[in-house]
Each structure stands twice: as structure tokens, then as C-alpha cells.
């Protein structure tokens, strides 16, 4: 098996698929953190802080487990409407309420990246604007019943059925999914990693 280039500090199957899509050889590492927002913390500060914490936590796990010393990549995605963070729904009622808020409006999706190396940590932010069509109560109910919203920030996944609801997207499709491919590839290339670095 070829040598891996980095560790991905994420349990997200979408991030795993996206990172593999751009030819990065990696292994996943489990590094859970407390994702509770701080009092009066802005959405931007929150998402950047979480990417940094996740990358640092992954780095510490790597050291504690005696794994090969490699960079650790982490990411966090947050849906933001009117400055309010819309996290993962706690139940069906919460998912329904979020989708009612998003219906017929534009919102932002912040995805942060954190790369921890032996020399320190670098973080960056991808911002996309997503516009939903006006959703009927029946459409919302059917989508929530499908179960798709329940483990996703903002109660929807752009790569799933909710793609039908999105009338406009400005920014990164993969960023809304959870890992902006261009930004990720560029970040890794700055550290000699990934396809962009290999092709330079």
C-alpha cells in the first residue's frame, strides 16, 4: 500500500470521499472535541476555532498513539442564517423549524480548514451563499421523514435530495458538502502535499 500523506481528523463520510477524490492518500483519525459555541462568538470565529481545535486534537492523538508523524487535516462546516448558527438538528421538530427558516431565502455556508504540521497550524475559510426555493409544508415534511437532514448542519445535504431545493449557489459546491476541494488542494500544496504539489 502506498505511504499515506496525512491524517484526516473527521468521521464524516463526505469529507472522506471528497479528500480521496483529489488523490490524497490518508487515514482517518478520531479526535472528538467540544463543539459548543462560545458566548457571543461569531459564526466565522466559531467555525475557524473548531477547525483549529480538531486539527490540534488529531495531532495530539497521533502523538499519544505513536503514529507516524504526518500532517493532520481537519474541517468544520456551519450553516448561517441572519448571523445565527444552524447546527445539526436535535430532533424532527428542530429539523422542520430550520428548513422553514431556510425556505425561500439565501443563507451562508462556512467551511473552515485546519492543517496542523510540525511547524504549526494554518486555518482558512470558504464561504458560499446558498438560495433555497420556497418549500411547502408537505415538501419539508417529506424531506424530514426521509431522515437525510438529521446528521447535517442546517438540516440538509446539498449532495442528496435537498439538491432539488437549491435554486442558486455562489461559491463552492464541495465546500457546502463539507470540504472545499480547490481550497483544500491549495492549502495542501503549500505544504508539498497532494496532486497540485505533485503537478507543480
Protein Blocks (a to p, Z undefined) as FASTA:
>chain_A
ZZdfbdcddfbfklmmmmmmnopacddddddddfbdcehiafklmmmmmmmmmmmmmmmm
mmmnopacdddddddddddeehiacdddfbfklmmmmmmmmgopacddddddddddfkbc
cddddddddddddddfklmmmmmmnommmmcghhiafklmmlmmpmbdcdjfklmnopaf
klmmmmmmmnopajklmmZZ
